[in-house]
Amino acid sequence: MGFADMKESVVESKFVQKIKELGGRAYKFVSPGRRNVPDRLVLLPLPSRIRSVIAKYMWFAEIKAPGKKPRPGQEREIERLRNMGYKVEVVDE
């Protein structure tokens, strides 16, 4: 199979693996109601010296009903993001 014959799924799989090797995450990105958005959101670990600056402009919000807590899988993902230096808030009100 030549390079030109490679399927997009193969390219995407290789891309995601390379990002993981760099210690990052390449989340599949979908935006219902919004066409033509990019395929992946790539996050690499943030150097500690810039974490507070990035947190002012970009962070993640997990929205829950009042008094509800994130499910175990959500907690794991929140912890992964926080360990990479990203701000993650759980919003329940």
Biopython code that builds the backbone (N, CA, C, O; Angstrom):
import numpy as np
from Bio.PDB.StructureBuilder import StructureBuilder

atoms = [
    (1, "MET", "N", (0.848, -1.178, 0.000)),
    (1, "MET", "CA", (0.000, 0.000, 0.000)),
    (1, "MET", "C", (0.891, 1.238, 0.000)),
    (1, "MET", "O", (1.746, 1.388, 0.873)),
    (2, "GLY", "N", (0.700, 2.103, -0.951)),
    (2, "GLY", "CA", (1.467, 3.338, -1.027)),
    (2, "GLY", "C", (0.910, 4.379, -0.076)),
    (2, "GLY", "O", (-0.207, 4.249, 0.424)),
    (3, "PHE", "N", (1.693, 5.404, 0.166)),
    (3, "PHE", "CA", (1.286, 6.474, 1.071)),
    (3, "PHE", "C", (-0.051, 7.081, 0.648)),
    (3, "PHE", "O", (-0.902, 7.358, 1.493)),
    (4, "ALA", "N", (-0.238, 7.289, -0.658)),
    (4, "ALA", "CA", (-1.459, 7.906, -1.169)),
    (4, "ALA", "C", (-2.671, 7.010, -0.960)),
    (4, "ALA", "O", (-3.803, 7.495, -0.961)),
    (5, "ASP", "N", (-2.451, 5.708, -0.780)),
    (5, "ASP", "CA", (-3.555, 4.767, -0.596)),
    (5, "ASP", "C", (-3.930, 4.571, 0.873)),
    (5, "ASP", "O", (-4.886, 3.858, 1.177)),
    (6, "MET", "N", (-3.193, 5.190, 1.775)),
    (6, "MET", "CA", (-3.433, 4.996, 3.201)),
    (6, "MET", "C", (-4.790, 5.595, 3.608)),
    (6, "MET", "O", (-5.131, 6.711, 3.216)),
    (7, "LYS", "N", (-5.548, 4.836, 4.395)),
    (7, "LYS", "CA", (-6.846, 5.308, 4.862)),
    (7, "LYS", "C", (-6.675, 6.363, 5.953)),
    (7, "LYS", "O", (-5.699, 6.356, 6.702)),
    (8, "GLU", "N", (-7.634, 7.255, 6.019)),
    (8, "GLU", "CA", (-7.600, 8.305, 7.044)),
    (8, "GLU", "C", (-7.543, 7.697, 8.442)),
    (8, "GLU", "O", (-6.853, 8.228, 9.313)),
    (9, "SER", "N", (-8.250, 6.599, 8.671)),
    (9, "SER", "CA", (-8.262, 5.969, 9.997)),
    (9, "SER", "C", (-6.869, 5.503, 10.405)),
    (9, "SER", "O", (-6.524, 5.542, 11.586)),
    (10, "VAL", "N", (-6.065, 5.061, 9.439)),
    (10, "VAL", "CA", (-4.697, 4.622, 9.736)),
    (10, "VAL", "C", (-3.841, 5.829, 10.106)),
    (10, "VAL", "O", (-3.067, 5.781, 11.062)),
    (11, "VAL", "N", (-3.983, 6.905, 9.346)),
    (11, "VAL", "CA", (-3.239, 8.129, 9.645)),
    (11, "VAL", "C", (-3.623, 8.632, 11.038)),
    (11, "VAL", "O", (-2.758, 9.011, 11.828)),
    (12, "GLU", "N", (-4.915, 8.632, 11.328)),
    (12, "GLU", "CA", (-5.389, 9.112, 12.622)),
    (12, "GLU", "C", (-4.861, 8.252, 13.762)),
    (12, "GLU", "O", (-4.448, 8.773, 14.798)),
    (13, "SER", "N", (-4.872, 6.951, 13.575)),
    (13, "SER", "CA", (-4.365, 6.037, 14.598)),
    (13, "SER", "C", (-2.886, 6.280, 14.879)),
    (13, "SER", "O", (-2.470, 6.309, 16.037)),
    (14, "LYS", "N", (-2.100, 6.453, 13.836)),
    (14, "LYS", "CA", (-0.674, 6.733, 14.001)),
    (14, "LYS", "C", (-0.462, 8.078, 14.695)),
    (14, "LYS", "O", (0.419, 8.218, 15.543)),
    (15, "PHE", "N", (-1.270, 9.055, 14.329)),
    (15, "PHE", "CA", (-1.181, 10.373, 14.944)),
    (15, "PHE", "C", (-1.461, 10.297, 16.445)),
    (15, "PHE", "O", (-0.707, 10.845, 17.249)),
    (16, "VAL", "N", (-2.544, 9.619, 16.818)),
    (16, "VAL", "CA", (-2.911, 9.484, 18.228)),
    (16, "VAL", "C", (-1.802, 8.779, 19.000)),
    (16, "VAL", "O", (-1.483, 9.176, 20.121)),
    (17, "GLN", "N", (-1.216, 7.748, 18.420)),
    (17, "GLN", "CA", (-0.132, 7.022, 19.084)),
    (17, "GLN", "C", (1.075, 7.923, 19.304)),
    (17, "GLN", "O", (1.701, 7.869, 20.363)),
    (18, "LYS", "N", (1.408, 8.745, 18.327)),
    (18, "LYS", "CA", (2.554, 9.649, 18.450)),
    (18, "LYS", "C", (2.321, 10.666, 19.567)),
    (18, "LYS", "O", (3.238, 10.971, 20.331)),
    (19, "ILE", "N", (1.111, 11.187, 19.664)),
    (19, "ILE", "CA", (0.788, 12.133, 20.724)),
    (19, "ILE", "C", (0.911, 11.455, 22.089)),
    (19, "ILE", "O", (1.426, 12.055, 23.032)),
    (20, "LYS", "N", (0.441, 10.204, 22.204)),
    (20, "LYS", "CA", (0.580, 9.457, 23.459)),
    (20, "LYS", "C", (2.051, 9.280, 23.824)),
    (20, "LYS", "O", (2.420, 9.389, 24.993)),
    (21, "GLU", "N", (2.882, 9.011, 22.834)),
    (21, "GLU", "CA", (4.321, 8.845, 23.077)),
    (21, "GLU", "C", (4.941, 10.134, 23.614)),
    (21, "GLU", "O", (5.942, 10.092, 24.329)),
    (22, "LEU", "N", (4.358, 11.262, 23.276)),
    (22, "LEU", "CA", (4.830, 12.551, 23.770)),
    (22, "LEU", "C", (4.241, 12.889, 25.146)),
    (22, "LEU", "O", (4.504, 13.961, 25.692)),
    (23, "GLY", "N", (3.442, 11.967, 25.703)),
    (23, "GLY", "CA", (2.833, 12.184, 27.012)),
    (23, "GLY", "C", (1.526, 12.946, 26.966)),
    (23, "GLY", "O", (1.018, 13.385, 27.998)),
    (24, "GLY", "N", (0.981, 13.104, 25.772)),
    (24, "GLY", "CA", (-0.244, 13.882, 25.619)),
    (24, "GLY", "C", (-1.469, 13.045, 25.349)),
    (24, "GLY", "O", (-1.450, 11.818, 25.435)),
    (25, "ARG", "N", (-2.537, 13.750, 25.020)),
    (25, "ARG", "CA", (-3.820, 13.144, 24.677)),
    (25, "ARG", "C", (-4.309, 13.778, 23.387)),
    (25, "ARG", "O", (-4.102, 14.969, 23.152)),
    (26, "ALA", "N", (-4.960, 12.974, 22.550)),
    (26, "ALA", "CA", (-5.566, 13.479, 21.316)),
    (26, "ALA", "C", (-7.028, 13.045, 21.327)),
    (26, "ALA", "O", (-7.381, 11.987, 20.808)),
    (27, "TYR", "N", (-7.862, 13.874, 21.924)),
    (27, "TYR", "CA", (-9.278, 13.552, 22.072)),
    (27, "TYR", "C", (-10.014, 13.706, 20.746)),
    (27, "TYR", "O", (-9.786, 14.667, 20.012)),
    (28, "LYS", "N", (-10.890, 12.763, 20.444)),
    (28, "LYS", "CA", (-11.765, 12.895, 19.287)),
    (28, "LYS", "C", (-12.683, 14.062, 19.573)),
    (28, "LYS", "O", (-13.305, 14.117, 20.633)),
    (29, "PHE", "N", (-12.775, 14.981, 18.655)),
    (29, "PHE", "CA", (-13.529, 16.207, 18.888)),
    (29, "PHE", "C", (-14.765, 16.232, 18.004)),
    (29, "PHE", "O", (-14.671, 16.146, 16.780)),
    (30, "VAL", "N", (-15.917, 16.350, 18.637)),
    (30, "VAL", "CA", (-17.170, 16.528, 17.911)),
    (30, "VAL", "C", (-17.876, 17.731, 18.506)),
    (30, "VAL", "O", (-17.787, 17.989, 19.706)),
    (31, "SER", "N", (-18.560, 18.442, 17.678)),
    (31, "SER", "CA", (-19.297, 19.612, 18.130)),
    (31, "SER", "C", (-20.666, 19.585, 17.469)),
    (31, "SER", "O", (-20.844, 20.134, 16.382)),
    (32, "PRO", "N", (-21.638, 18.943, 18.125)),
    (32, "PRO", "CA", (-22.978, 18.850, 17.530)),
    (32, "PRO", "C", (-23.501, 20.232, 17.136)),
    (32, "PRO", "O", (-23.387, 21.196, 17.893)),
    (33, "GLY", "N", (-24.063, 20.302, 15.963)),
    (33, "GLY", "CA", (-24.608, 21.555, 15.476)),
    (33, "GLY", "C", (-23.575, 22.468, 14.845)),
    (33, "GLY", "O", (-23.907, 23.556, 14.375)),
    (34, "ARG", "N", (-22.336, 22.037, 14.831)),
    (34, "ARG", "CA", (-21.258, 22.858, 14.258)),
    (34, "ARG", "C", (-20.499, 21.999, 13.256)),
    (34, "ARG", "O", (-19.839, 21.034, 13.640)),
    (35, "ARG", "N", (-20.587, 22.336, 12.004)),
    (35, "ARG", "CA", (-19.934, 21.545, 10.959)),
    (35, "ARG", "C", (-18.478, 21.974, 10.769)),
    (35, "ARG", "O", (-18.081, 23.090, 11.106)),
    (36, "ASN", "N", (-17.714, 21.054, 10.224)),
    (36, "ASN", "CA", (-16.344, 21.328, 9.765)),
    (36, "ASN", "C", (-15.335, 21.635, 10.867)),
    (36, "ASN", "O", (-14.324, 22.292, 10.619)),
    (37, "VAL", "N", (-15.605, 21.162, 12.083)),
    (37, "VAL", "CA", (-14.610, 21.355, 13.140)),
    (37, "VAL", "C", (-13.486, 20.332, 12.953)),
    (37, "VAL", "O", (-13.715, 19.275, 12.365)),
    (38, "PRO", "N", (-12.290, 20.621, 13.436)),
    (38, "PRO", "CA", (-11.173, 19.667, 13.316)),
    (38, "PRO", "C", (-11.489, 18.336, 14.006)),
    (38, "PRO", "O", (-12.366, 18.265, 14.867)),
    (39, "ASP", "N", (-10.768, 17.294, 13.620)),
    (39, "ASP", "CA", (-11.022, 15.939, 14.111)),
    (39, "ASP", "C", (-10.566, 15.689, 15.543)),
    (39, "ASP", "O", (-11.212, 14.941, 16.278)),
    (40, "ARG", "N", (-9.466, 16.303, 15.942)),
    (40, "ARG", "CA", (-8.861, 15.993, 17.233)),
    (40, "ARG", "C", (-8.511, 17.259, 18.003)),
    (40, "ARG", "O", (-8.159, 18.285, 17.422)),
    (41, "LEU", "N", (-8.616, 17.160, 19.320)),
    (41, "LEU", "CA", (-8.137, 18.192, 20.231)),
    (41, "LEU", "C", (-6.897, 17.618, 20.893)),
    (41, "LEU", "O", (-6.985, 16.626, 21.617)),
    (42, "VAL", "N", (-5.756, 18.221, 20.658)),
    (42, "VAL", "CA", (-4.483, 17.700, 21.147)),
    (42, "VAL", "C", (-4.046, 18.488, 22.376)),
    (42, "VAL", "O", (-3.992, 19.717, 22.357)),
    (43, "LEU", "N", (-3.734, 17.754, 23.447)),
    (43, "LEU", "CA", (-3.240, 18.347, 24.680)),
    (43, "LEU", "C", (-1.924, 17.689, 25.039)),
    (43, "LEU", "O", (-1.846, 16.469, 25.185)),
    (44, "LEU", "N", (-0.904, 18.493, 25.180)),
    (44, "LEU", "CA", (0.392, 18.009, 25.651)),
    (44, "LEU", "C", (0.586, 18.491, 27.078)),
    (44, "LEU", "O", (0.014, 19.512, 27.462)),
    (45, "PRO", "N", (1.380, 17.782, 27.873)),
    (45, "PRO", "CA", (1.609, 18.232, 29.249)),
    (45, "PRO", "C", (2.143, 19.662, 29.258)),
    (45, "PRO", "O", (3.003, 20.029, 28.457)),
    (46, "LEU", "N", (1.612, 20.458, 30.184)),
    (46, "LEU", "CA", (2.032, 21.855, 30.290)),
    (46, "LEU", "C", (3.243, 21.986, 31.203)),
    (46, "LEU", "O", (3.266, 21.399, 32.285)),
    (47, "PRO", "N", (4.244, 22.744, 30.783)),
    (47, "PRO", "CA", (5.361, 23.030, 31.694)),
    (47, "PRO", "C", (4.833, 23.786, 32.909)),
    (47, "PRO", "O", (3.968, 24.651, 32.769)),
    (48, "SER", "N", (5.334, 23.476, 34.079)),
    (48, "SER", "CA", (4.811, 24.089, 35.310)),
    (48, "SER", "C", (4.896, 25.609, 35.288)),
    (48, "SER", "O", (4.053, 26.273, 35.891)),
    (49, "ARG", "N", (5.873, 26.170, 34.623)),
    (49, "ARG", "CA", (6.045, 27.626, 34.626)),
    (49, "ARG", "C", (4.932, 28.368, 33.902)),
    (49, "ARG", "O", (4.762, 29.569, 34.115)),
    (50, "ILE", "N", (4.165, 27.683, 33.048)),
    (50, "ILE", "CA", (3.099, 28.383, 32.321)),
    (50, "ILE", "C", (1.689, 27.915, 32.683)),
    (50, "ILE", "O", (0.713, 28.410, 32.119)),
    (51, "ARG", "N", (1.572, 26.972, 33.612)),
    (51, "ARG", "CA", (0.255, 26.421, 33.942)),
    (51, "ARG", "C", (-0.732, 27.477, 34.415)),
    (51, "ARG", "O", (-1.892, 27.458, 34.006)),
    (52, "SER", "N", (-0.298, 28.394, 35.264)),
    (52, "SER", "CA", (-1.232, 29.392, 35.787)),
    (52, "SER", "C", (-1.690, 30.349, 34.689)),
    (52, "SER", "O", (-2.820, 30.834, 34.728)),
    (53, "VAL", "N", (-0.844, 30.622, 33.728)),
    (53, "VAL", "CA", (-1.237, 31.499, 32.619)),
    (53, "VAL", "C", (-2.271, 30.802, 31.738)),
    (53, "VAL", "O", (-3.294, 31.392, 31.390)),
    (54, "ILE", "N", (-2.005, 29.562, 31.383)),
    (54, "ILE", "CA", (-2.937, 28.806, 30.536)),
    (54, "ILE", "C", (-4.289, 28.676, 31.238)),
    (54, "ILE", "O", (-5.330, 28.790, 30.591)),
    (55, "ALA", "N", (-4.289, 28.441, 32.547)),
    (55, "ALA", "CA", (-5.527, 28.249, 33.298)),
    (55, "ALA", "C", (-6.434, 29.483, 33.270)),
    (55, "ALA", "O", (-7.638, 29.365, 33.496)),
    (56, "LYS", "N", (-5.880, 30.643, 33.001)),
    (56, "LYS", "CA", (-6.698, 31.853, 32.899)),
    (56, "LYS", "C", (-7.524, 31.870, 31.619)),
    (56, "LYS", "O", (-8.577, 32.505, 31.566)),
    (57, "TYR", "N", (-7.056, 31.180, 30.597)),
    (57, "TYR", "CA", (-7.663, 31.273, 29.275)),
    (57, "TYR", "C", (-8.299, 29.983, 28.767)),
    (57, "TYR", "O", (-9.152, 30.016, 27.880)),
    (58, "MET", "N", (-7.890, 28.861, 29.322)),
    (58, "MET", "CA", (-8.418, 27.588, 28.848)),
    (58, "MET", "C", (-8.545, 26.617, 30.005)),
    (58, "MET", "O", (-7.587, 26.375, 30.740)),
    (59, "TRP", "N", (-9.728, 26.068, 30.158)),
    (59, "TRP", "CA", (-9.927, 25.053, 31.179)),
    (59, "TRP", "C", (-11.121, 24.208, 30.799)),
    (59, "TRP", "O", (-11.854, 24.526, 29.863)),
    (60, "PHE", "N", (-11.307, 23.134, 31.532)),
    (60, "PHE", "CA", (-12.368, 22.180, 31.248)),
    (60, "PHE", "C", (-13.423, 22.241, 32.343)),
    (60, "PHE", "O", (-13.110, 22.456, 33.514)),
    (61, "ALA", "N", (-14.670, 22.050, 31.949)),
    (61, "ALA", "CA", (-15.774, 22.042, 32.902)),
    (61, "ALA", "C", (-16.573, 20.761, 32.719)),
    (61, "ALA", "O", (-17.032, 20.463, 31.617)),
    (62, "GLU", "N", (-16.739, 20.007, 33.793)),
    (62, "GLU", "CA", (-17.614, 18.836, 33.820)),
    (62, "GLU", "C", (-18.906, 19.302, 34.488)),
    (62, "GLU", "O", (-18.909, 19.643, 35.670)),
    (63, "ILE", "N", (-19.989, 19.317, 33.738)),
    (63, "ILE", "CA", (-21.270, 19.815, 34.238)),
    (63, "ILE", "C", (-22.087, 18.662, 34.806)),
    (63, "ILE", "O", (-22.292, 17.640, 34.151)),
    (64, "LYS", "N", (-22.551, 18.854, 36.051)),
    (64, "LYS", "CA", (-23.355, 17.833, 36.735)),
    (64, "LYS", "C", (-24.617, 18.487, 37.286)),
    (64, "LYS", "O", (-24.656, 19.698, 37.503)),
    (65, "ALA", "N", (-25.640, 17.680, 37.507)),
    (65, "ALA", "CA", (-26.853, 18.165, 38.176)),
    (65, "ALA", "C", (-26.468, 18.540, 39.608)),
    (65, "ALA", "O", (-25.492, 18.011, 40.141)),
    (66, "PRO", "N", (-27.229, 19.452, 40.241)),
    (66, "PRO", "CA", (-26.891, 19.863, 41.614)),
    (66, "PRO", "C", (-26.705, 18.669, 42.558)),
    (66, "PRO", "O", (-27.564, 17.793, 42.656)),
    (67, "GLY", "N", (-25.575, 18.661, 43.241)),
    (67, "GLY", "CA", (-25.279, 17.611, 44.217)),
    (67, "GLY", "C", (-24.739, 16.320, 43.629)),
    (67, "GLY", "O", (-24.321, 15.437, 44.378)),
    (68, "LYS", "N", (-24.734, 16.187, 42.318)),
    (68, "LYS", "CA", (-24.236, 14.956, 41.681)),
    (68, "LYS", "C", (-22.718, 15.035, 41.506)),
    (68, "LYS", "O", (-22.151, 16.116, 41.343)),
    (69, "LYS", "N", (-22.091, 13.891, 41.544)),
    (69, "LYS", "CA", (-20.632, 13.795, 41.417)),
    (69, "LYS", "C", (-20.269, 13.120, 40.094)),
    (69, "LYS", "O", (-21.084, 12.384, 39.537)),
    (70, "PRO", "N", (-19.080, 13.356, 39.592)),
    (70, "PRO", "CA", (-18.628, 12.664, 38.377)),
    (70, "PRO", "C", (-18.566, 11.149, 38.593)),
    (70, "PRO", "O", (-18.266, 10.674, 39.689)),
    (71, "ARG", "N", (-18.855, 10.413, 37.533)),
    (71, "ARG", "CA", (-18.749, 8.952, 37.577)),
    (71, "ARG", "C", (-17.269, 8.577, 37.664)),
    (71, "ARG", "O", (-16.408, 9.401, 37.358)),
    (72, "PRO", "N", (-16.967, 7.352, 38.075)),
    (72, "PRO", "CA", (-15.562, 6.937, 38.214)),
    (72, "PRO", "C", (-14.721, 7.167, 36.959)),
    (72, "PRO", "O", (-13.582, 7.622, 37.061)),
    (73, "GLY", "N", (-15.254, 6.865, 35.792)),
    (73, "GLY", "CA", (-14.512, 7.098, 34.554)),
    (73, "GLY", "C", (-14.251, 8.576, 34.321)),
    (73, "GLY", "O", (-13.186, 8.957, 33.835)),
    (74, "GLN", "N", (-15.222, 9.405, 34.668)),
    (74, "GLN", "CA", (-15.040, 10.850, 34.543)),
    (74, "GLN", "C", (-13.981, 11.342, 35.523)),
    (74, "GLN", "O", (-13.163, 12.197, 35.185)),
    (75, "GLU", "N", (-14.000, 10.804, 36.728)),
    (75, "GLU", "CA", (-12.988, 11.176, 37.733)),
    (75, "GLU", "C", (-11.584, 10.838, 37.242)),
    (75, "GLU", "O", (-10.653, 11.623, 37.420)),
    (76, "ARG", "N", (-11.436, 9.661, 36.620)),
    (76, "ARG", "CA", (-10.125, 9.267, 36.092)),
    (76, "ARG", "C", (-9.658, 10.244, 35.016)),
    (76, "ARG", "O", (-8.495, 10.647, 34.998)),
    (77, "GLU", "N", (-10.568, 10.622, 34.121)),
    (77, "GLU", "CA", (-10.192, 11.533, 33.045)),
    (77, "GLU", "C", (-9.869, 12.924, 33.586)),
    (77, "GLU", "O", (-8.934, 13.574, 33.119)),
    (78, "ILE", "N", (-10.633, 13.370, 34.558)),
    (78, "ILE", "CA", (-10.357, 14.666, 35.206)),
    (78, "ILE", "C", (-8.965, 14.640, 35.827)),
    (78, "ILE", "O", (-8.203, 15.597, 35.696)),
    (79, "GLU", "N", (-8.639, 13.554, 36.497)),
    (79, "GLU", "CA", (-7.321, 13.430, 37.132)),
    (79, "GLU", "C", (-6.203, 13.410, 36.087)),
    (79, "GLU", "O", (-5.152, 14.015, 36.299)),
    (80, "ARG", "N", (-6.418, 12.724, 34.964)),
    (80, "ARG", "CA", (-5.416, 12.705, 33.892)),
    (80, "ARG", "C", (-5.132, 14.121, 33.398)),
    (80, "ARG", "O", (-3.977, 14.515, 33.235)),
    (81, "LEU", "N", (-6.197, 14.872, 33.164)),
    (81, "LEU", "CA", (-6.034, 16.249, 32.678)),
    (81, "LEU", "C", (-5.328, 17.111, 33.713)),
    (81, "LEU", "O", (-4.434, 17.885, 33.373)),
    (82, "ARG", "N", (-5.716, 16.983, 34.953)),
    (82, "ARG", "CA", (-5.070, 17.764, 36.010)),
    (82, "ARG", "C", (-3.593, 17.403, 36.131)),
    (82, "ARG", "O", (-2.755, 18.282, 36.335)),
    (83, "ASN", "N", (-3.270, 16.122, 36.008)),
    (83, "ASN", "CA", (-1.868, 15.696, 36.081)),
    (83, "ASN", "C", (-1.034, 16.261, 34.942)),
    (83, "ASN", "O", (0.182, 16.403, 35.070)),
    (84, "MET", "N", (-1.683, 16.582, 33.827)),
    (84, "MET", "CA", (-0.981, 17.190, 32.697)),
    (84, "MET", "C", (-0.877, 18.702, 32.864)),
    (84, "MET", "O", (-0.255, 19.376, 32.043)),
    (85, "GLY", "N", (-1.489, 19.240, 33.931)),
    (85, "GLY", "CA", (-1.387, 20.661, 34.217)),
    (85, "GLY", "C", (-2.591, 21.496, 33.844)),
    (85, "GLY", "O", (-2.543, 22.721, 33.944)),
    (86, "TYR", "N", (-3.684, 20.855, 33.410)),
    (86, "TYR", "CA", (-4.868, 21.601, 33.001)),
    (86, "TYR", "C", (-5.831, 21.798, 34.167)),
    (86, "TYR", "O", (-5.930, 20.957, 35.061)),
    (87, "LYS", "N", (-6.523, 22.902, 34.140)),
    (87, "LYS", "CA", (-7.533, 23.198, 35.147)),
    (87, "LYS", "C", (-8.833, 22.504, 34.730)),
    (87, "LYS", "O", (-9.281, 22.637, 33.591)),
    (88, "VAL", "N", (-9.428, 21.764, 35.665)),
    (88, "VAL", "CA", (-10.700, 21.102, 35.439)),
    (88, "VAL", "C", (-11.599, 21.403, 36.628)),
    (88, "VAL", "O", (-11.224, 21.158, 37.775)),
    (89, "GLU", "N", (-12.771, 21.927, 36.357)),
    (89, "GLU", "CA", (-13.749, 22.236, 37.403)),
    (89, "GLU", "C", (-14.983, 21.382, 37.205)),
    (89, "GLU", "O", (-15.409, 21.145, 36.075)),
    (90, "VAL", "N", (-15.555, 20.921, 38.304)),
    (90, "VAL", "CA", (-16.847, 20.235, 38.281)),
    (90, "VAL", "C", (-17.890, 21.270, 38.699)),
    (90, "VAL", "O", (-17.828, 21.817, 39.801)),
    (91, "VAL", "N", (-18.834, 21.530, 37.824)),
    (91, "VAL", "CA", (-19.853, 22.560, 38.044)),
    (91, "VAL", "C", (-21.194, 21.867, 38.271)),
    (91, "VAL", "O", (-21.682, 21.131, 37.413)),
    (92, "ASP", "N", (-21.785, 22.119, 39.455)),
    (92, "ASP", "CA", (-23.073, 21.483, 39.752)),
    (92, "ASP", "C", (-24.128, 22.496, 40.206)),
    (92, "ASP", "O", (-25.137, 22.113, 40.798)),
    (93, "GLU", "N", (-23.905, 23.756, 39.940)),
    (93, "GLU", "CA", (-24.932, 24.759, 40.257)),
    (93, "GLU", "C", (-24.838, 25.932, 39.331)),
    (93, "GLU", "O", (-25.622, 26.874, 39.447)),
]
sb = StructureBuilder()
sb.init_structure("model")
sb.init_model(0)
sb.init_chain("A")
sb.init_seg("    ")
for serial, (resi, resn, name, xyz) in enumerate(atoms, 1):
    if name == "N":
        sb.init_residue(resn, " ", resi, " ")
    sb.init_atom(name, np.array(xyz, "f"), 0.0, 1.0, " ", f" {name:<3s}", serial, name[0])
structure = sb.get_structure()
